[in-house]
Amino acid sequence: MFCFTTRRLVLLAIIVQSHVVFFAALSPAACDAPPADPDPKNDEIRRVLDQPTEIDFLKTPIRSGAKFLSRQHKIPINVDSGVRGDLATTLKVSGVKLGEALKLMLDPHGLEYSVVSGTVLIRVKKKP
């Protein structure tokens, strides 16, 4: 029996009485590791998101906070045009990973971030 996986496709070859029988199935657990990211900048951004940060925002607009964090950590952080301009955050953290700090900053406003095309993109959370 042979099993090959490619992303989420499992191909299983079984030899039955001198015949090879193939089975293919989609499997969410086919690959334990996420697919390789084609943009190497994304890997660098994810490393920075794992580094500690310090934030002391008092009613700071989300866009201004994103600009500050972008300069502080030297990574591009962009706010999607769908994010309301009047949203502000109050947050004081120290020694917390940048990614966790972003979650704390964005969650109360129904926002999330993702790493896309070499940038951190802040956007409205997708509905499940």
MMTF fields as JSON, N, C-alpha, C and O atoms, coordinates in Angstrom:
{
  "mmtfVersion": "1.0.0",
  "mmtfProducer": "UNKNOWN",
  "numBonds": 511,
  "numAtoms": 512,
  "numGroups": 128,
  "numChains": 1,
  "numModels": 1,
  "chainsPerModel": [1],
  "groupsPerChain": [128],
  "chainIdList": ["A"],
  "bondAtomList": [4, 2, 8, 6, 12, 10, 16, 14, 20, 18, 24, 22, 28, 26, 32, 30, 36, 34, 40, 38, 44, 42, 48, 46, 52, 50, 56, 54, 60, 58, 64, 62, 68, 66, 72, 70, 76, 74, 80, 78, 84, 82, 88, 86, 92, 90, 96, 94, 100, 98, 104, 102, 108, 106, 112, 110, 116, 114, 120, 118, 124, 122, 128, 126, 132, 130, 136, 134, 140, 138, 144, 142, 148, 146, 152, 150, 156, 154, 160, 158, 164, 162, 168, 166, 172, 170, 176, 174, 180, 178, 184, 182, 188, 186, 192, 190, 196, 194, 200, 198, 204, 202, 208, 206, 212, 210, 216, 214, 220, 218, 224, 222, 228, 226, 232, 230, 236, 234, 240, 238, 244, 242, 248, 246, 252, 250, 256, 254, 260, 258, 264, 262, 268, 266, 272, 270, 276, 274, 280, 278, 284, 282, 288, 286, 292, 290, 296, 294, 300, 298, 304, 302, 308, 306, 312, 310, 316, 314, 320, 318, 324, 322, 328, 326, 332, 330, 336, 334, 340, 338, 344, 342, 348, 346, 352, 350, 356, 354, 360, 358, 364, 362, 368, 366, 372, 370, 376, 374, 380, 378, 384, 382, 388, 386, 392, 390, 396, 394, 400, 398, 404, 402, 408, 406, 412, 410, 416, 414, 420, 418, 424, 422, 428, 426, 432, 430, 436, 434, 440, 438, 444, 442, 448, 446, 452, 450, 456, 454, 460, 458, 464, 462, 468, 466, 472, 470, 476, 474, 480, 478, 484, 482, 488, 486, 492, 490, 496, 494, 500, 498, 504, 502, 508, 506],
  "bondOrderList": [1, 1, 1, 1, 1, 1, 1, 1, 1, 1, 1, 1, 1, 1, 1, 1, 1, 1, 1, 1, 1, 1, 1, 1, 1, 1, 1, 1, 1, 1, 1, 1, 1, 1, 1, 1, 1, 1, 1, 1, 1, 1, 1, 1, 1, 1, 1, 1, 1, 1, 1, 1, 1, 1, 1, 1, 1, 1, 1, 1, 1, 1, 1, 1, 1, 1, 1, 1, 1, 1, 1, 1, 1, 1, 1, 1, 1, 1, 1, 1, 1, 1, 1, 1, 1, 1, 1, 1, 1, 1, 1, 1, 1, 1, 1, 1, 1, 1, 1, 1, 1, 1, 1, 1, 1, 1, 1, 1, 1, 1, 1, 1, 1, 1, 1, 1, 1, 1, 1, 1, 1, 1, 1, 1, 1, 1, 1],
  "groupList": [{"groupName": "MET", "atomNameList": ["N", "CA", "C", "O"], "elementList": ["N", "C", "C", "O"], "formalChargeList": [0, 0, 0, 0], "bondAtomList": [1, 0, 2, 1, 3, 2], "bondOrderList": [1, 1, 2], "singleLetterCode": "M", "chemCompType": "L-PEPTIDE LINKING"}, {"groupName": "PHE", "atomNameList": ["N", "CA", "C", "O"], "elementList": ["N", "C", "C", "O"], "formalChargeList": [0, 0, 0, 0], "bondAtomList": [1, 0, 2, 1, 3, 2], "bondOrderList": [1, 1, 2], "singleLetterCode": "F", "chemCompType": "L-PEPTIDE LINKING"}, {"groupName": "CYS", "atomNameList": ["N", "CA", "C", "O"], "elementList": ["N", "C", "C", "O"], "formalChargeList": [0, 0, 0, 0], "bondAtomList": [1, 0, 2, 1, 3, 2], "bondOrderList": [1, 1, 2], "singleLetterCode": "C", "chemCompType": "L-PEPTIDE LINKING"}, {"groupName": "THR", "atomNameList": ["N", "CA", "C", "O"], "elementList": ["N", "C", "C", "O"], "formalChargeList": [0, 0, 0, 0], "bondAtomList": [1, 0, 2, 1, 3, 2], "bondOrderList": [1, 1, 2], "singleLetterCode": "T", "chemCompType": "L-PEPTIDE LINKING"}, {"groupName": "ARG", "atomNameList": ["N", "CA", "C", "O"], "elementList": ["N", "C", "C", "O"], "formalChargeList": [0, 0, 0, 0], "bondAtomList": [1, 0, 2, 1, 3, 2], "bondOrderList": [1, 1, 2], "singleLetterCode": "R", "chemCompType": "L-PEPTIDE LINKING"}, {"groupName": "LEU", "atomNameList": ["N", "CA", "C", "O"], "elementList": ["N", "C", "C", "O"], "formalChargeList": [0, 0, 0, 0], "bondAtomList": [1, 0, 2, 1, 3, 2], "bondOrderList": [1, 1, 2], "singleLetterCode": "L", "chemCompType": "L-PEPTIDE LINKING"}, {"groupName": "VAL", "atomNameList": ["N", "CA", "C", "O"], "elementList": ["N", "C", "C", "O"], "formalChargeList": [0, 0, 0, 0], "bondAtomList": [1, 0, 2, 1, 3, 2], "bondOrderList": [1, 1, 2], "singleLetterCode": "V", "chemCompType": "L-PEPTIDE LINKING"}, {"groupName": "ALA", "atomNameList": ["N", "CA", "C", "O"], "elementList": ["N", "C", "C", "O"], "formalChargeList": [0, 0, 0, 0], "bondAtomList": [1, 0, 2, 1, 3, 2], "bondOrderList": [1, 1, 2], "singleLetterCode": "A", "chemCompType": "L-PEPTIDE LINKING"}, {"groupName": "ILE", "atomNameList": ["N", "CA", "C", "O"], "elementList": ["N", "C", "C", "O"], "formalChargeList": [0, 0, 0, 0], "bondAtomList": [1, 0, 2, 1, 3, 2], "bondOrderList": [1, 1, 2], "singleLetterCode": "I", "chemCompType": "L-PEPTIDE LINKING"}, {"groupName": "GLN", "atomNameList": ["N", "CA", "C", "O"], "elementList": ["N", "C", "C", "O"], "formalChargeList": [0, 0, 0, 0], "bondAtomList": [1, 0, 2, 1, 3, 2], "bondOrderList": [1, 1, 2], "singleLetterCode": "Q", "chemCompType": "L-PEPTIDE LINKING"}, {"groupName": "SER", "atomNameList": ["N", "CA", "C", "O"], "elementList": ["N", "C", "C", "O"], "formalChargeList": [0, 0, 0, 0], "bondAtomList": [1, 0, 2, 1, 3, 2], "bondOrderList": [1, 1, 2], "singleLetterCode": "S", "chemCompType": "L-PEPTIDE LINKING"}, {"groupName": "HIS", "atomNameList": ["N", "CA", "C", "O"], "elementList": ["N", "C", "C", "O"], "formalChargeList": [0, 0, 0, 0], "bondAtomList": [1, 0, 2, 1, 3, 2], "bondOrderList": [1, 1, 2], "singleLetterCode": "H", "chemCompType": "L-PEPTIDE LINKING"}, {"groupName": "PRO", "atomNameList": ["N", "CA", "C", "O"], "elementList": ["N", "C", "C", "O"], "formalChargeList": [0, 0, 0, 0], "bondAtomList": [1, 0, 2, 1, 3, 2], "bondOrderList": [1, 1, 2], "singleLetterCode": "P", "chemCompType": "L-PEPTIDE LINKING"}, {"groupName": "ASP", "atomNameList": ["N", "CA", "C", "O"], "elementList": ["N", "C", "C", "O"], "formalChargeList": [0, 0, 0, 0], "bondAtomList": [1, 0, 2, 1, 3, 2], "bondOrderList": [1, 1, 2], "singleLetterCode": "D", "chemCompType": "L-PEPTIDE LINKING"}, {"groupName": "LYS", "atomNameList": ["N", "CA", "C", "O"], "elementList": ["N", "C", "C", "O"], "formalChargeList": [0, 0, 0, 0], "bondAtomList": [1, 0, 2, 1, 3, 2], "bondOrderList": [1, 1, 2], "singleLetterCode": "K", "chemCompType": "L-PEPTIDE LINKING"}, {"groupName": "ASN", "atomNameList": ["N", "CA", "C", "O"], "elementList": ["N", "C", "C", "O"], "formalChargeList": [0, 0, 0, 0], "bondAtomList": [1, 0, 2, 1, 3, 2], "bondOrderList": [1, 1, 2], "singleLetterCode": "N", "chemCompType": "L-PEPTIDE LINKING"}, {"groupName": "GLU", "atomNameList": ["N", "CA", "C", "O"], "elementList": ["N", "C", "C", "O"], "formalChargeList": [0, 0, 0, 0], "bondAtomList": [1, 0, 2, 1, 3, 2], "bondOrderList": [1, 1, 2], "singleLetterCode": "E", "chemCompType": "L-PEPTIDE LINKING"}, {"groupName": "GLY", "atomNameList": ["N", "CA", "C", "O"], "elementList": ["N", "C", "C", "O"], "formalChargeList": [0, 0, 0, 0], "bondAtomList": [1, 0, 2, 1, 3, 2], "bondOrderList": [1, 1, 2], "singleLetterCode": "G", "chemCompType": "PEPTIDE LINKING"}, {"groupName": "TYR", "atomNameList": ["N", "CA", "C", "O"], "elementList": ["N", "C", "C", "O"], "formalChargeList": [0, 0, 0, 0], "bondAtomList": [1, 0, 2, 1, 3, 2], "bondOrderList": [1, 1, 2], "singleLetterCode": "Y", "chemCompType": "L-PEPTIDE LINKING"}],
  "groupTypeList": [0, 1, 2, 1, 3, 3, 4, 4, 5, 6, 5, 5, 7, 8, 8, 6, 9, 10, 11, 6, 6, 1, 1, 7, 7, 5, 10, 12, 7, 7, 2, 13, 7, 12, 12, 7, 13, 12, 13, 12, 14, 15, 13, 16, 8, 4, 4, 6, 5, 13, 9, 12, 3, 16, 8, 13, 1, 5, 14, 3, 12, 8, 4, 10, 17, 7, 14, 1, 5, 10, 4, 9, 11, 14, 8, 12, 8, 15, 6, 13, 10, 17, 6, 4, 17, 13, 5, 7, 3, 3, 5, 14, 6, 10, 17, 6, 14, 5, 17, 16, 7, 5, 14, 5, 0, 5, 13, 12, 11, 17, 5, 16, 18, 10, 6, 6, 10, 17, 3, 6, 5, 8, 4, 6, 14, 14, 14, 12],
  "groupIdList": [1, 2, 3, 4, 5, 6, 7, 8, 9, 10, 11, 12, 13, 14, 15, 16, 17, 18, 19, 20, 21, 22, 23, 24, 25, 26, 27, 28, 29, 30, 31, 32, 33, 34, 35, 36, 37, 38, 39, 40, 41, 42, 43, 44, 45, 46, 47, 48, 49, 50, 51, 52, 53, 54, 55, 56, 57, 58, 59, 60, 61, 62, 63, 64, 65, 66, 67, 68, 69, 70, 71, 72, 73, 74, 75, 76, 77, 78, 79, 80, 81, 82, 83, 84, 85, 86, 87, 88, 89, 90, 91, 92, 93, 94, 95, 96, 97, 98, 99, 100, 101, 102, 103, 104, 105, 106, 107, 108, 109, 110, 111, 112, 113, 114, 115, 116, 117, 118, 119, 120, 121, 122, 123, 124, 125, 126, 127, 128],
  "secStructList": [7, 3, 3, 3, 3, 3, 6, 6, 3, 3, 3, 3, 3, 3, 3, 3, 6, 6, 3, 3, 3, 3, 3, 3, 3, 3, 7, 6, 6, 1, 7, 1, 1, 7, 7, 7, 7, 1, 7, 2, 2, 2, 2, 2, 2, 2, 2, 2, 2, 6, 1, 3, 3, 3, 3, 3, 3, 3, 3, 3, 3, 2, 2, 2, 2, 2, 2, 2, 2, 2, 2, 2, 2, 6, 1, 7, 3, 3, 3, 7, 6, 6, 1, 7, 6, 6, 7, 3, 3, 3, 3, 3, 3, 3, 3, 3, 3, 2, 2, 2, 2, 2, 2, 2, 2, 2, 4, 4, 4, 6, 3, 3, 3, 3, 3, 3, 6, 6, 3, 3, 3, 3, 3, 3, 7, 7, 7, 7],
  "xCoordList": [0.847, 0.0, 0.896, 1.878, 0.552, 1.294, 0.332, -0.814, 0.79, -0.061, 0.719, 1.825, 0.166, 0.789, -0.141, -1.355, 0.426, -0.411, 0.103, 1.31, -0.801, -0.5, -1.517, -2.692, -1.053, -1.946, -3.065, -2.819, -4.275, -5.41, -5.918, -7.005, -5.167, -5.594, -4.776, -3.547, -5.434, -4.757, -4.974, -6.11, -3.891, -3.977, -3.45, -2.306, -4.281, -3.951, -3.933, -4.932, -2.817, -2.705, -2.614, -1.748, -3.496, -3.519, -3.411, -4.111, -2.536, -2.388, -3.295, -3.128, -4.26, -5.223, -5.142, -5.515, -4.663, -4.55, -3.934, -4.538, -2.74, -1.965, -2.576, -2.127, -3.558, -4.138, -3.887, -3.951, -3.611, -3.425, -4.739, -5.274, -5.235, -6.486, -6.137, -5.462, -6.603, -6.321, -7.564, -8.674, -7.358, -8.414, -7.919, -6.783, -8.744, -8.403, -9.502, -10.687, -9.099, -10.081, -9.543, -8.337, -10.429, -10.043, -10.006, -10.91, -8.976, -8.829, -8.302, -7.233, -9.021, -8.516, -7.255, -6.489, -7.034, -5.844, -4.755, -3.802, -4.88, -3.916, -2.51, -1.536, -2.406, -1.1, -1.141, -1.953, -0.278, -0.243, 0.351, -0.052, 1.291, 1.922, 1.152, 0.624, 1.083, 0.408, 1.189, 2.396, 0.538, 1.251, 2.322, 2.175, 3.381, 4.482, 3.988, 3.233, 4.425, 4.018, 4.931, 6.153, 4.361, 5.198, 5.935, 6.904, 5.515, 6.144, 7.053, 6.562, 8.385, 9.309, 9.176, 9.563, 8.634, 8.427, 7.424, 7.524, 6.468, 5.469, 6.099, 5.678, 7.11, 7.801, 8.496, 8.461, 9.128, 9.806, 8.791, 9.043, 7.65, 6.613, 6.108, 5.89, 5.921, 5.459, 6.485, 6.114, 7.766, 8.811, 8.703, 8.833, 8.462, 8.326, 7.077, 7.101, 5.992, 4.761, 4.959, 4.178, 5.99, 6.296, 7.225, 7.528, 7.675, 8.575, 7.775, 6.654, 8.347, 7.633, 7.51, 8.326, 6.474, 6.242, 5.762, 5.413, 5.747, 5.183, 4.209, 4.533, 3.006, 1.977, 1.381, 1.089, 1.204, 0.513, -0.383, -0.02, -1.564, -2.521, -3.657, -4.193, -4.015, -5.163, -6.079, -5.789, -7.183, -8.142, -7.427, -7.682, -6.539, -5.758, -6.513, -6.956, -6.673, -7.324, -6.575, -5.345, -7.335, -6.741, -5.696, -4.612, -6.024, -5.08, -3.786, -2.709, -3.869, -2.664, -1.855, -0.627, -2.556, -1.872, -1.155, -0.038, -1.801, -1.177, 0.071, 1.093, -0.02, 1.125, 2.285, 3.442, 1.957, 2.973, 3.668, 4.897, 2.87, 3.444, 4.251, 5.263, 3.811, 4.539, 5.939, 6.928, 6.006, 7.312, 8.154, 9.353, 7.52, 8.249, 8.883, 10.017, 8.16, 8.645, 9.203, 9.659, 9.16, 9.737, 9.127, 9.827, 7.794, 7.062, 5.856, 5.328, 5.422, 4.241, 2.964, 2.681, 2.198, 0.89, -0.109, -0.003, -1.066, -2.06, -3.447, -3.748, -4.283, -5.663, -6.554, -6.485, -7.385, -8.307, -9.274, -9.619, -9.699, -10.609, -11.971, -12.712, -12.319, -13.589, -13.621, -14.677, -12.479, -12.398, -12.796, -12.236, -13.776, -14.255, -13.124, -12.315, -13.077, -12.016, -12.14, -11.167, -13.321, -13.527, -13.233, -13.432, -12.767, -12.475, -11.201, -10.187, -11.26, -10.102, -9.898, -10.828, -8.665, -8.338, -7.598, -6.842, -7.827, -7.064, -6.452, -7.165, -5.137, -4.443, -3.052, -2.317, -2.707, -1.363, -0.846, -1.365, 0.184, 0.811, 2.319, 2.822, 3.024, 4.477, 4.962, 4.503, 5.882, 6.449, 5.546, 5.831, 4.456, 3.517, 3.931, 4.407, 3.753, 4.072, 3.236, 2.072, 3.832, 3.144, 1.833, 0.828, 1.826, 0.605, -0.503, -1.664, -0.157, -1.145, -1.634, -2.817, -0.722, -1.103, -2.068, -3.028, -1.813, -2.727, -4.115, -5.124, -4.164, -5.46, -6.195, -7.392, -5.476, -6.084, -6.598, -7.635, -5.882, -6.238, -7.438, -8.264, -7.533, -8.516, -9.803, -10.88, -9.716, -10.89, -12.098, -13.213, -11.915, -13.09, -13.855, -15.013, -13.214, -13.832, -14.306, -14.717, -14.248, -14.659, -13.677, -14.052, -12.418, -11.369, -10.409, -10.355, -9.663, -8.638, -7.484, -7.594, -6.383, -5.272, -4.882, -5.121, -4.272, -3.704, -2.447, -2.268, -1.594, -0.373, -0.646, -0.861, -0.633, -0.989, -0.017, 0.199, 0.557, 1.408, 2.461, 2.655, 3.128, 4.225, 3.808, 4.6, 2.58, 2.112, 1.161, 0.574, 1.018, -0.013, -1.23, -1.16, -2.328, -3.551, -4.578, -4.943, -5.039, -6.084, -7.401, -7.532, -8.374, -9.667, -10.788, -10.554, -12.012, -13.189, -13.19, -12.902, -13.517, -13.539, -14.535, -15.624, -14.142, -15.041, -16.039, -15.675, -17.286, -18.325, -18.214, -18.001, -18.36, -18.212, -19.301, -19.295],
  "yCoordList": [-1.166, 0.0, 1.233, 1.297, 2.205, 3.451, 4.607, 4.565, 5.621, 6.782, 8.035, 8.239, 8.865, 10.111, 11.25, 11.152, 12.325, 13.479, 14.705, 14.932, 15.471, 16.743, 17.73, 17.685, 18.624, 19.548, 18.785, 18.117, 18.857, 18.223, 17.0, 16.505, 16.514, 15.351, 14.144, 14.204, 13.073, 11.839, 10.838, 10.561, 10.303, 9.278, 7.99, 7.923, 6.992, 5.729, 4.65, 4.434, 3.982, 2.906, 1.582, 1.398, 0.681, -0.638, -1.684, -1.625, -2.624, -3.723, -4.86, -5.411, -5.202, -6.256, -7.279, -6.989, -8.457, -9.556, -9.089, -9.236, -8.53, -8.071, -6.876, -6.537, -6.243, -5.032, -3.878, -4.044, -2.742, -1.563, -0.796, -0.426, -0.57, 0.157, 1.494, 1.528, 2.593, 3.926, 4.513, 4.396, 5.13, 5.86, 7.281, 7.486, 8.234, 9.631, 10.22, 9.98, 10.981, 11.587, 12.912, 13.073, 13.841, 15.089, 14.858, 14.248, 15.339, 15.135, 16.401, 16.88, 16.959, 18.159, 17.894, 18.818, 16.654, 16.332, 15.704, 15.136, 15.796, 15.152, 15.696, 14.944, 16.958, 17.568, 18.257, 19.154, 17.84, 18.466, 19.864, 20.749, 20.069, 21.37, 22.214, 21.69, 23.526, 24.38, 24.409, 24.165, 24.7, 24.749, 25.834, 26.849, 25.609, 26.567, 27.897, 27.934, 28.982, 30.308, 30.731, 30.717, 31.106, 31.463, 32.786, 33.038, 33.634, 34.937, 34.887, 34.816, 34.924, 34.837, 36.017, 35.907, 37.147, 38.297, 37.945, 38.448, 37.09, 36.699, 35.971, 36.15, 35.147, 34.44, 35.425, 35.263, 36.448, 37.46, 38.224, 38.497, 38.565, 39.279, 38.411, 38.914, 37.119, 36.229, 36.144, 36.035, 36.193, 36.203, 37.471, 37.421, 38.61, 39.872, 39.843, 40.367, 39.239, 39.142, 38.315, 38.438, 37.478, 36.666, 37.383, 36.847, 38.58, 39.339, 40.2, 40.608, 40.476, 41.295, 42.753, 43.266, 43.389, 44.8, 45.532, 44.916, 46.852, 47.706, 48.654, 49.303, 48.729, 49.619, 50.386, 49.814, 51.683, 52.523, 53.481, 54.631, 52.981, 53.761, 54.219, 53.438, 55.48, 56.028, 56.686, 57.769, 56.016, 56.488, 56.836, 57.873, 55.948, 56.134, 55.544, 54.398, 56.293, 55.731, 54.485, 54.431, 53.499, 52.237, 52.509, 51.926, 53.386, 53.69, 54.29, 53.953, 55.168, 55.765, 54.719, 54.7, 53.85, 52.775, 51.834, 51.398, 51.516, 50.635, 51.297, 50.642, 52.585, 53.326, 53.333, 53.144, 53.555, 53.553, 52.199, 52.126, 51.113, 49.765, 49.404, 48.709, 49.868, 49.623, 50.243, 49.607, 51.488, 52.157, 51.507, 51.296, 51.188, 50.622, 49.276, 49.006, 48.433, 47.079, 46.919, 45.84, 48.006, 48.018, 46.96, 46.291, 46.827, 45.954, 46.73, 47.605, 46.42, 47.112, 46.617, 45.419, 47.551, 47.25, 48.184, 49.405, 47.612, 48.387, 48.135, 47.038, 49.152, 49.052, 49.062, 49.975, 48.045, 47.913, 49.095, 49.658, 49.457, 50.597, 50.343, 51.293, 49.082, 48.756, 49.007, 48.886, 49.357, 49.627, 51.082, 51.997, 51.278, 52.638, 53.498, 53.04, 54.73, 55.646, 56.173, 56.689, 56.055, 56.609, 55.617, 55.938, 54.431, 53.437, 53.816, 54.141, 53.77, 54.093, 52.98, 52.254, 52.867, 51.818, 52.394, 53.357, 51.794, 52.092, 50.775, 49.828, 50.726, 49.477, 49.79, 50.594, 49.147, 49.275, 47.878, 47.186, 47.459, 46.155, 46.301, 47.216, 45.385, 45.373, 43.931, 43.129, 43.603, 42.257, 41.226, 40.03, 41.662, 40.764, 40.659, 41.633, 39.49, 39.325, 40.299, 40.548, 40.844, 41.808, 41.246, 41.956, 39.999, 39.39, 39.342, 39.591, 39.022, 38.99, 40.398, 40.608, 41.352, 42.74, 43.243, 43.951, 42.881, 43.263, 42.668, 43.341, 41.411, 40.777, 41.533, 41.794, 41.887, 42.63, 43.989, 44.465, 44.59, 45.9, 45.83, 46.742, 44.755, 44.667, 43.945, 44.337, 42.898, 42.077, 42.875, 42.625, 43.823, 44.545, 45.319, 45.687, 45.559, 46.324, 45.433, 45.932, 44.112, 43.195, 43.173, 42.93, 43.43, 43.449, 42.285, 41.695, 41.966, 40.926, 41.344, 42.289, 40.634, 40.882, 39.57, 38.487, 39.701, 38.539, 38.998, 40.183, 38.04, 38.331, 37.975, 36.813, 39.004, 38.828, 39.613, 40.805, 38.946, 39.61, 40.525, 41.652, 40.041, 40.8, 41.956, 42.868, 41.935, 42.991, 42.419, 41.355, 43.133, 42.806, 43.623, 44.848, 42.95, 43.617, 43.557, 42.477, 44.73, 44.83, 45.018, 45.897, 44.179, 44.227, 43.816, 43.324, 44.031, 43.588, 42.067, 41.433, 41.474, 40.012, 39.419, 39.954, 38.309, 37.577, 36.831, 36.249, 36.845, 36.12, 34.637, 34.237, 33.801, 32.346, 31.734, 30.525],
  "zCoordList": [0.0, 0.0, 0.0, 0.74, -0.832, -0.934, -0.708, -1.156, -0.023, 0.229, -0.13, 0.37, -0.979, -1.386, -1.006, -1.182, -0.487, -0.17, -0.909, -0.996, -1.425, -2.038, -1.519, -1.884, -0.664, 0.029, 0.706, 1.711, 0.198, 0.848, 0.095, 0.392, -0.857, -1.624, -1.201, -1.17, -0.882, -0.507, -1.624, -2.01, -2.138, -3.166, -2.551, -2.101, -2.54, -1.911, -2.981, -3.666, -3.125, -4.11, -3.366, -2.51, -3.691, -3.061, -4.161, -5.172, -3.943, -4.896, -4.444, -3.356, -5.299, -5.001, -6.127, -7.264, -5.815, -6.777, -8.09, -9.152, -8.015, -9.17, -9.893, -10.988, -9.331, -9.907, -8.935, -7.717, -9.487, -8.645, -8.627, -9.672, -7.451, -7.278, -6.618, -5.589, -7.219, -6.685, -6.037, -6.556, -4.921, -4.254, -4.031, -3.604, -4.309, -4.039, -3.175, -3.402, -2.201, -1.311, -0.795, -0.613, -0.565, 0.069, 1.566, 2.137, 2.179, 3.61, 4.259, 3.879, 5.231, 5.897, 6.704, 6.98, 7.08, 7.87, 7.009, 7.542, 5.675, 4.8, 5.013, 4.969, 5.238, 5.479, 6.832, 7.06, 7.707, 9.019, 8.946, 9.702, 8.058, 7.927, 6.928, 5.947, 7.171, 6.204, 4.901, 4.91, 3.78, 2.519, 2.553, 3.235, 1.821, 1.784, 1.221, 0.249, 1.846, 1.411, 0.264, 0.414, -0.872, -2.014, -1.834, -2.551, -0.911, -0.71, 0.514, 1.641, 0.309, 1.45, 2.411, 3.574, 1.942, 2.837, 3.937, 5.056, 3.618, 4.605, 5.778, 6.921, 5.503, 6.583, 7.517, 8.737, 6.94, 7.756, 8.608, 9.782, 8.018, 8.77, 9.921, 11.023, 9.677, 10.752, 11.883, 13.052, 11.541, 12.582, 13.431, 14.654, 12.768, 13.5, 14.383, 15.496, 13.904, 14.695, 15.965, 16.908, 15.999, 17.182, 18.162, 19.229, 17.814, 18.685, 19.659, 19.354, 20.828, 21.816, 21.374, 20.609, 21.877, 21.564, 22.8, 23.807, 22.716, 23.758, 23.095, 22.101, 23.654, 23.131, 24.297, 25.347, 24.103, 25.082, 24.304, 24.053, 23.927, 23.133, 24.036, 24.822, 23.918, 24.639, 23.615, 23.106, 23.324, 22.317, 21.004, 20.391, 20.599, 19.379, 18.204, 18.279, 17.119, 15.937, 15.449, 15.479, 15.005, 14.538, 13.452, 13.469, 12.521, 11.423, 11.949, 11.458, 12.934, 13.524, 14.285, 14.215, 15.013, 15.733, 14.791, 15.069, 13.666, 12.67, 12.086, 11.882, 11.822, 11.265, 12.266, 11.89, 13.551, 14.6, 14.68, 14.702, 14.725, 14.833, 13.586, 13.678, 12.437, 11.195, 11.261, 10.897, 11.729, 11.862, 12.949, 12.771, 14.082, 15.225, 14.875, 15.269, 14.14, 13.85, 12.436, 12.056, 11.666, 10.313, 9.394, 8.634, 9.487, 8.575, 8.034, 8.72, 6.825, 6.296, 6.97, 6.981, 7.53, 8.116, 7.444, 7.561, 6.75, 6.02, 6.58, 7.052, 6.525, 6.985, 5.753, 4.93, 5.636, 4.505, 4.475, 5.514, 3.283, 3.128, 3.769, 4.021, 4.04, 4.672, 6.165, 6.787, 6.759, 8.193, 8.426, 7.822, 9.315, 9.618, 10.163, 10.97, 9.72, 10.124, 11.537, 12.087, 12.14, 13.484, 14.61, 15.782, 14.271, 15.31, 16.05, 15.433, 17.383, 18.21, 19.232, 19.583, 19.697, 20.656, 21.852, 21.731, 22.995, 24.2, 24.648, 24.979, 24.655, 24.967, 25.504, 24.931, 26.604, 27.158, 27.445, 28.321, 26.703, 26.902, 26.778, 26.125, 27.415, 27.341, 27.361, 28.175, 26.475, 26.432, 25.796, 25.867, 25.172, 24.493, 23.031, 22.447, 22.446, 21.026, 20.205, 20.52, 19.158, 18.316, 17.776, 17.748, 17.353, 16.826, 17.865, 17.541, 19.122, 20.201, 20.523, 20.79, 20.497, 20.757, 19.679, 19.984, 18.433, 17.357, 17.58, 17.37, 18.004, 18.281, 19.384, 19.269, 20.455, 21.552, 21.08, 21.542, 20.181, 19.654, 18.703, 18.679, 17.926, 16.845, 17.225, 16.775, 18.046, 18.384, 18.879, 18.421, 19.797, 20.3, 19.215, 19.413, 18.088, 17.006, 15.859, 14.812, 16.058, 14.986, 13.829, 12.682, 14.144, 13.123, 13.329, 14.408, 12.3, 12.352, 11.46, 10.679, 11.586, 10.667, 10.015, 10.548, 8.841, 8.169, 7.433, 7.15, 7.137, 6.394, 4.937, 4.593, 4.091, 2.686, 1.815, 2.03, 0.848, -0.161, 0.451, -0.005, 1.471, 2.06, 2.949, 3.185, 3.446, 4.332, 5.381, 5.185, 6.492, 7.472, 7.064, 6.967, 6.83, 6.405, 7.535, 8.0, 7.968, 8.985, 8.248, 7.396, 8.59, 7.891, 8.831, 9.935, 8.363, 9.1, 9.112, 8.096, 10.278, 10.392, 9.414, 9.207, 8.821, 7.945, 8.801, 9.823, 8.393, 9.14, 8.855, 7.71, 9.91, 9.724, 8.876, 8.643]
}
